[in-house]
Amino acid sequence: MVLKITVITIILLAIAAAFAAWFNTHLILKDLEEIKDKLGIKSIYKASFLDRDLDNDQ
């Protein structure tokens, strides 16, 4: 019983940490975009295989 509670707690903490890391990365990227705009740096777009997502209705 204690082992199950410990494992569930660890999994929940890992999920919370993953969400926090994603959110922090999102904020950093947003700040970098603002800095690039202020400095007049153009965004360079690199094509990715993820652009050809089969789920998109194009």
Buried (B, 14 or more C-beta within 10 A) or exposed (E): EEEEEEEEEEEEEEEEEEEEEEEEEEEEEEEEEEEEEEEEEEEEEEEEEEEEEEEEEE
